[in-house]
């Protein structure tokens, strides 16, 4: 405390995944008008409904529920439940054809009671999670999945008992794609990144680790990350920074963040099939309001 009795400011709070994820907007037909929902820093905001408490009171008294409030309620239920992850985990499952089929399956469930999706959930919950998948675009589903991941990792829990396993599966799928993105675009001379054998271990408590090579006849890579990677790194938009795969992110205010990144080193002389070996480096990372950047790491391929 300073001499004048005014408390000194404490340390600034650490950034969270939702602080650096870009905002989202969604237009909804609400009565005769078009209204906008906004996701910002982990919250869904209804700009065209300034007095939610009053509108909810009217609904409780038997009035019609505005479409915007129905969407907000569906979002909140999905984050608290987490059952939608079973469809979301593998991105291929949410193709346009799959979503079209889901719409028909929802109608069959409503009219005939025929339950043919999200079978690990009771029909009523499956219907709500199916509606969430069908009514929200992919970026919104991604944000909801990260919110569920954060709840699981932080011990708050969600209703779906399979959520921890589903989060682990989601980490493996998104990390594999991020690995390909990190080496496929800038290291084409090393061959097709998608063909490199990759073993991923998702550890509840262990630190990040990497080993292996992306070149040579015996190329293969093993990566270990924490279960929180899904929201702490991927959800924060930091899975690949300046061409480097990020295994962990220690977010701090301003420019004080640290990223644990994968760096590839080709021993001298860098000729023939000499392997490009993996190592981990800690680099300063900063977020300028639009994207993450690394300090002190060469974004180009090794020489």
N, C-alpha and C positions, 0 to 999 in steps of 0.2 A: 504494500500500500504506500502511496506517495505521501509526502509530508502534509499535503492539504486534505488528507482524509478521503481522497477519491480513489476507488479501487483501480489498480492497474489492470489493463486488459489482459486476459488470459491468452493462451495460444489459440490461434485460429483453428477452427475445426477442419479435420481432414476432408478432402473431397470424397464423394461417394460415386459409385458407378453412374448413378442417375444424374449427377451434376454435370457430367461431360457428354452424356448421350444427347444427341440433338433433339429438339422438340418435334412433336408430331401433331398434325391437324387432320380432322376428319369431319366432313360435312354430313349431316343427317337431316332427313325430311322430318320436321317436327311440326305437326299440324299443317297449316298452309305455307309455312316458311321453311327456309333452309338455315339450320343452325350449325355452329361449329363446336366440336369437342377438341380440346387441346391437351396433350400429354406434355408435361414440363416438370423436370426434376422429380420424377416419381409420382406426380399427382395428375389426376385427370380433372380438368377444369371445364366448366360450362359457361362460356362467356355470355350466352344469351339468357341465362337463368340466374340472375343476381341474388335471388332469395330462395335458396334451395330448401331451407327449413320450412318456409311457408308453403311451398309447393308440395313438399312431402306430407305436411299436415293435411292438405286438401286431398291428397291421394288416400291417406289413412282414413279419411271420412267418407270415402267412396267415390271420389272424383276420378276422372281419367288420368292415367299416368302419361306425362309427355314423353315422346320418344327419346329425347336426350336423357331423361332420368332413367328410362329403361336401359339404355346403353350403359350408363354409369353403374347401375346396379349389377348388370351382367359382368362388367369389368371387375367390380369388387368381389363378386362371387367367384369368378375364375381365379383371381389371385389368392383368395382364401382357400380355395379347393385344390387347385393344381392338377386336377384330373385330365385337363386338356393336353398335358404334356405328352401323353401316350401317342397322340396324333402328331404333335409338333416336333418331337425329338428328331425324326428323320425328315429332312426337308422335302424329299421326294414324295412323302405321303401327302403333302399339302399342295399338290399340283392342281391346276385348274380343273382337270378331270375329276380328281378326288373331291374337291370342294363341291363340284356339281353333283356328284354322287351323294355327298354328305347332305346336301339340301334335300334330295329325294328321300334319303334315309330318315331325316328328321320328320318329314311329312308322314312317312309310314309309321314312325314311332308314335306320333301324335294321333293319327287316325286309327291305327290298327294295333298299337301296342307292340309292334315288332321291333325288337331291340337288336340291331346288327352293327353297332359301332361302340367304341369305348366300353367294351363288355366288362371291364374290371369295375365299372361303376354301376350302381343301381339305376334303373331307367330314368328316374326323375333327374338325377344328377347328370347322367349322360346327356339328356336332352339339353340341359342348361349349358354344359361344356361344349356340346355340339353347336348350339346357337352362337356361343362365343367365337368358336372357330370360323363359323360361317359368316358372321356379321362384322368381324373386325379384319382389316387387311394385315398382311404379314408383319410389317414393322411394329404394329401394335401387339401382335401375338409375341413377338420377340421381347418387347418391354415387359409384358406380363410374365413371360417365362423367367426373365431375369429377376423379377420381383419374387417369384416363387423360389428361385435358387437362393436368393439372399435370405429368405425366411428359413429355408431348410438348413443352410450353412450356419446361420446365426442362432439356430435352436428354437426359433419361434414356432416352427412346424406349420403344416398345412393339413387339410382334411384327408387328402389322398395318401394312403399308406405307401404307395409305390413311388411317391415323389422323389425321395433320395436316390433310388435306383435310376429313375428317369433322368434326373439331373446329371448323374454320372454318365449315362449314355449320351446325353446332349453335349457334355463337355468333349467326349471322344469324337463325336461327329463334327462339331464346329472346330475343334483343334486340328483335325485332319485337313479340313478345307483351308484353314488358315496356314498350315504348314505348306500346302501346295501353293497358295497365294504368295507366300513369302519367298519361295525360291523359283517358282515357275516363270514369273515375269522377267526377272533380272538375271537369271542364271541359266538361260536356255542352252548354253553349251554343255551343261551337265546332264542334259537329257530330260525326259518327261518327269516332272516332279511327282505326278500322280502315280507313277510306277515304282517309286522308291518304297520298299517295304518299311512300314511304319508301325511300331508297337507303342501303344499309349497306355499308361497306367494313371488312373485317377485316384489320388490318395486323399483321405479325409484330413490328414494332419501333416503329411510329409512335404518337404520343400521341393521346389522345382529341380529337375535334373534332365540332362540330355547326353546322349552318347551315340556314336556311329558315324557313318560317312554317306554322302550323297553321290559319290563317284566311285568308279572302280567296279570290278566284277562282283565283289561281295558287298555292294552298298546296301545299307540298311540303317535305320535310325530308331532309337528308343527314347521316348519322352515321358517324363513324370510331371504332373501338375496337381495342384490342389483342387478339390471339388468346387471351391469358390471361383475358379477361373472363368466360369460361364458368365457371371455377372460382374466380377471385379475387373476382368480384362476384356473379354469379348463384348459384354454389355456396355462397357465404357467406351467402346469404339477404339480399343487399343490392342487388338489381337495382332495386328501387323503395323509397326511404326517404321516409316522410312525403309521399308523392305525387310525389316528384321522381325522374326517371330517373337512375340512377347509371352513369357511363361508366367510372369507375376508382375503385379504393379502395386507399388506402395504409394498410394496417392497422398499428397500433402498440398497445402495451399500454395498458390502462386506457382513458382517454378521449382519447388522443392521435391517433386515426385521422383521416385526411382523405379526404373523398369529393369526386370531381369530378362535379358534377351539372348537369343541363340545367335552365335557368330560362327561362321565357317572359315577354317584356316586350311590352306593347301601348303604343305611343307615344301621347302625349297629342295631341289629345283622343281618348279610347278610344271612338270611335263608329263606326257603319257597318261597312265592311269593312276598316278599317285593320288591317294584319296584326299578329299576335302573333309576334314574332321570337324566335329561339332565341339563347341565349348560354350560356357555361359559367361556373360559379362554383365556387370551392373552399370547402367547408364542413367544420367540425369534425364528426366522427361518433363516436358511442359505442355500445357494445353492453352492454346491462344483463343479459345472460344469457338473454334471451328474444327481443329484437328490437333492430334498429338504430334510432338516432335522430339527427337533424341539429340543430345549434345555429345559430341566427341566420338561418334561412330561413323565410319565411312559407309554410305548407303550402297556403294558399288560392289561388284563381285571381287573376291580375293584375286590377287595377282599370282 
